[in-house]
Structures are given as structure tokens and as C-alpha cells.
């Protein structure tokens, strides 16, 4: 049915069907049917034994007949019951059906002949044009009305549209499209318009309808171009807004138009792959007539780039306008060709100039923060209005111009300053930014290694060198952990660089580290807690391993000493508890460190004269220790101990924490007021050099509890010493450190010789390894390769001695023809 308001074609009358009468009996005057009858259908003969219009196998007729002779003058009526089937001879695609009921019956009686009743079936016309026939049968003694025939036929002709229907319907559709384009009201209901499109498409008018619709849309879009071509360039923002409004209106219009012509879009257009959909057709027309116009496209792209440039300079812009325009370019599939290429070129030019200028004007931290800000701004632009495909090339352009072109200059200008000042946040930002650029981390790693290698050990500050070394190690470890994200490359580079710079001063680092450890252990808990002391020793062991001259055996031995300290602390606590139980009075506190034999001092023990009170304390501890550990021997090394003496001065009472040698000297002043160097030496039994250092610490150090006559920094023969009653100090408990012993020339030479003895095995191994690989090598090349492999300095004369030693032991030999060449002996 067609909706009201549009003239509709004359539809075929509704299919009619006569009421099917009830089954009736067919009367015949013939006798029994003795043989099948023949009839012609479409000029051919076929035998029928049943009366059916079904194509299925025939069914058996249920009938009863009476026999009569040929001489009978009348025949009795006999009822005949016939099974009939209904057959539809057309597909459901046709609109109308012609139903025809046919009924034919005859009955006659004759004395000399019998008559047969034929039920003639109508001929059905099938949809495929073939003629189908229904079966017929002959009956005897049938009642009238029993034989029936039902035939269902198609329309002989399809319904046709009225003459002016197509033109009138298109006129109404055109008026609706123009009303949408002009933003006026539509006269007709949208449902009516949709039905009209469907009617036209059902009668093979789809192609013409599509062309007509395209022409109307094309004419409308053509009319829009003139308003943009001559638009003043000064009002670029207004121009962009007008373009955007035109685009928004076009999209809204095409959505409504497509909703009316949806049936056309989903049938005809969908079946023709070469045709664009109605929406795509609108995009093509807008792109071809509006945006592809050179003047319009140029003004549009220039305006977009101008707004982005203003935003980069800090001005506020209409971001929603940019988002809409760039979305338009993307929908029209001209984003990459018309906009993105120019945009990236402008970005590259802008940041290239900016990077050159700011590298000269700003310091490195400020410049790094500016680069990070620029990267965040560009990432935000991608999220807000740029197409996602622009993100990767845009960020790469910014990174290249602001970072990649200035990697070395940035590090040379500010890395040393950032490391010296320990600028953690700035160093973290530096690593983060350099990680974004190809090769950035590698360049940073190289400068990091150079920074550690050029670290100059203070030659004139030997007393503070070890502590400064520990502080420097802590600083670089912290930078690697926090700033460089624990990058393994930086950790390994730090270790190699540490080995390089710490071994620039042969022998001295190991000596100073040993003295530093000694001073810390002597200070004990007065300068640091047990936990702090343990951490400090762990750090020193790490530094110690970087020193080439310290062999593995010595390092292991030193670690064992540190581990054994816990045993000493436990024994000390137990001994103090034991002393309290004995209730022994006295002004001397004895502290004992228990060392296993493997960690005893290597120097020869010194025999001194202990006062009777201290001898008694030694015996008490010996009894205590052997009671705890049976079967052991206890040998005293008194020089390692320290005592606490209670002394009284004019200022008041003080406690002096001193060594054993210092204790022996101070206890002498309980017996007299003044003693000479020789008298003290005779009474204590302390070796001369040790006694001079001890007196120097008591009379010439920071805490001068003794007075020396004459006053000087060194202790000379004949000097006299007395108790300093005027001694003052802000602390009650005072620790008096021992003066470090100066190393003599002979001792230095002995130390150097021992170091060389440890190194000679490494030298021998390097020489044999090189010769085994090369087989034959000249003297100069061998020396060069050995120096390259060894990480410590070696004198040429010492290296030559090792070569001669290997020749004597048949590891290598001189060439018989060339004495300056060596051959490896397998």
C-alpha cells in the first residue's frame, strides 16, 4: 500500500478465492469401471488411474460399485470419495494470486451403454514458464459435485506505476533535499519520503534516483565556494570559523539526506561496489569543490598553522575550532598531504632555531626543563586536536632539534656542574631526556666515565683522602640508583673508572686506607655506633678491592678481622660483668680484644713493664677466659689495649681514654712531679721511637695533659715532662689519639718490594698468555702488549726480569737468529 499524499500505482485487485463447496456425490449411469480411460492433455495421451492434482504418488481411491449387465435400462448411483491435494504453482515473490475453483460433474443412465465422468483439471502456469498438468480419472456411479479442481495462478502482467508517478515523487524528494540544505521545514513526513524512495527502488529506478540525488547535492556545494575564494586574509580566524560552519552544516545535511535515501543506500549502492555511499559521495563533493580549491585550502592550512604558532608562543586560542578543522581534513583524507607535511616542516624550523638560541642563553638545568615542557606541550596537542598519526613524527622532530643536535654540548656545558653540586632532580631529568634520543645514553655514559676518571685525589690532604673517597663513592652510587635507574652499564663503568683513578697514586691509597681503618677501630663507639662502624667498614672493603696492589689473600684476611670483631665485643661485655661481680676497686678499666692467631699483628711483640695493678687485672681476665674456653692458650699482646684513667685537674675531674703506652707514662706521675725522657724510658721499658710518639701525643697534641720543657713539636733527648694542672677541656671523657708513626725510607722500600712480589705472578701469567697466543713476538711488541693487559704500573727493568725468569724456566726462549725475538715453548 502507498501512503496518503503520494499518488500510488494501481495495485492488482486483492486475490479472491471462491468458497469451497462441501463434497458432493457424483452420479453416473454407467456400470462398474472395468478399464482405465484415456484422454488427451496438451496433445499427449496419458493414463490416469487416480483423480489428483498432487505431484506425489497417486493414492488409491475408496469406491464401491455395483455390477450391472449391459442390458440394464438404468444404473444405480454409487458414491465415490476422492482425496484431493492443493498445489501452488508460483513462488512467493509474486504479489497477487488468481484462485479459480472448477467443478464438473455429469451423470447419465443408458440401457445399452455406460458413460464415464471426466473431471477436467485446469492447466496451471508455473513461474518458470512450464506448464504443469493435473491428473484426471474416470469414475462410475459418482454423485454430482464430487469431482473438484483448485488452481492457483500468478498475475498475467505485473502492476505498473502511473505515468507521472516517478516524476512527481522525485519532485517531492528534491523539495525535501533542498529544504534540508536551506535549513527550512520539510512539507512531507519523513516516513512518507522513505516509503517513496523504497517504491522507486522496487521498480528499477534506483540508478536514475542516485544520479538525481548526486546532482542536487553537487549543485548545492558548488554554490558555496564563492564565499570563500575572495575572503580577506586579515580575518583569518573568521575565515576558519566560516569554513568550520560550512563543514558542520554539510555533515548535518548529509546525515538527514541519507536517512531519507537509506533504502537506496542499502540496496542499489551496496550492490554496486564502484559507487560511493551517500555519505562518501557527500565527502567527495565537499573535498572536490571546497577544500581542493587552491585558494581555500591554502588559507585554511595557513590559518591552522598560524593558530598553532600562536599557542606555542603562549597565546590562548580556540582549540575546539582547531580540533574540528583537523578532523575535517582527516575525514576528507587530505590530512597527511595538505597539513601534516607542512606542519612538521614548520615544527622542525621552529625548534631548530629555538634550540640554537636557548643553548647559548640558558644554563643546562633551565634548558632541560624547557625541553621537557616543550615535549609535554606537543604531546598534549596530539591528545587535544592533532591526529594520532602525527604523534610519532612530531615528538621525534622535537627530540631531534632540542636534544639530538645538542647532546655533547649539553654535557660539556653542564654535566660536571650537576654532578659536583649533586643536583639529583636535574640529573634524573637529564637521564630521562637523553634516554628518548638514539645514542643519548651512550654519550652520557662516556662523559660519566670521564668525570670519575678525572677525579683528582688531594695529594696534600692525606688525612682526609679516605673519607673524601668514601663520600665520593656514596655520591656516585646514589646518582646511579636514583638518577640513572640502576642502569647496569653505568654501574660497570663506575667500577672501571674507580679502578683507574684510585690507582693513579701507587701504594698510597692502600696505606692511607689502612691507617684510616686503624683510627676508626681505635676510636670505637665514641665517634660512631656499632651499626655506623659496621657500615663504614663495609664501604672501606669495597674501596679496598679497587686497589691493584692489594692481593686477594690480604683482602680476605682483612675481612676476617672485621668479622671477628663481633666475638671481641661479646667477650668484652662478659668480662665487664665478671669484673663487677669481683668488686675490685681501681681507677683502671681494662678492655680486651680477642684475636685468633691468623689475625695477630705481624710485628714482634714489645715487652713493657706493667704496674702491679695491671698485672693483677691480666690474671683475673686470664682466669675468666680459660674458664669459658678450656684447652686454649692465652698470649697477651698488650700494645693493642687501651685504658681509662681518672685524673684530677684544677678544672675538675676528667676521664682520659688512652693507649697502654700512654697509660704507663701517665701512671708514673703518681710517683713524682717531673721526669726526663730517659727516666720514663727506663721505668716503662717502651722502645725509644714508640716512647717519643707517645710523649708527643700527650704533650704536643690537641689534648696536652703533660707539659714539655722546652716547648717544641718533636721530642728530643733531655726533654723534661710534668703534669699539666691547668689542662682544660669541654668534655668530661677525652680520647687522646696516638701519633701515627712516620714510615722510613727503608720501610717504604720494603713495602714496595713486597708489593712487587705479589704482582710478579700476575706479570708472569700475562706474558705466558700473550706468548701462547702469538707463538712468536719481538721484545718491543711483547712489552707493549703486557703493559696493555696489566692494570698497574711496572718498571721496564722489572718486566725484563720476569721475561728472563720465564726463559730460565723454559716457558719461552730467545730466537736463535734474532736475539730480540722470543718464541713460545709448548
Secondary structure, DSSP 8 states (H G I E B T S, - for coil): ---TTS----------------------B-----S--EEEETTEEEE-SS----SS-----EE------TT-S------EE------B-S-TTSS--EEEEEE-----B-SS----EE-----EE-TTS-EE-----EESS--TT--EEEEEE--SS-----TTHHHHHHHHHHHHHHHHHTT---SS-HHHHHHHHHHHHHTT-HHHHHHHHHHHHHHHHHTTTHHHHT--GGGHHHHHHHHHHHHHHHHHHHHHHHHHTHHHHHTHHHH-TTS--HHHHHHHHHIIIIITSHHHHHHHHHHHHHHHHHHHTT----HHHHHHHHHHHHHTT-IIIIIIHHHHHHHHHHHHHHHHHHHHHS-HHHHHHHHHHHHHHHHHHHHHTS-TTHHHHHHHHHHHHHTGGGHHHHHHHHHHHHHHTT-HHHHHHHHHHHTTSTTHHHHHHHHHHHHHHT----TT-HHHHHHHHHHHHHHHHHHHHHTSTT-HHHHHHHHHHHHHHHTSSTTHHHHHHHHHHHHHHHHGGGTS-HHHHHHHHHHHHHHHHT-TTS-HHHHHHHHHHHHHHHHHHHHHHHHHHHHHHHT---S-EEE-----GGGS-SS--------HHHHHHHHHHHHHHHHHSTT------GGG-EEEEEEEETTEEEEEEEEHHHHHHHHGGGT-SEEEHHHHHHHH---HHHHHHHHHHHHSSSS--EEEES--SS--TT-EEEE-TT---S-SEEE---------HHHHHHHHHHHHHHHHHHHHHHHHHHHHHHSEEEHHHHHHHHHHH-SS---HHHHHHHHHHHHHTTSEEE-SS-TTEEEE--
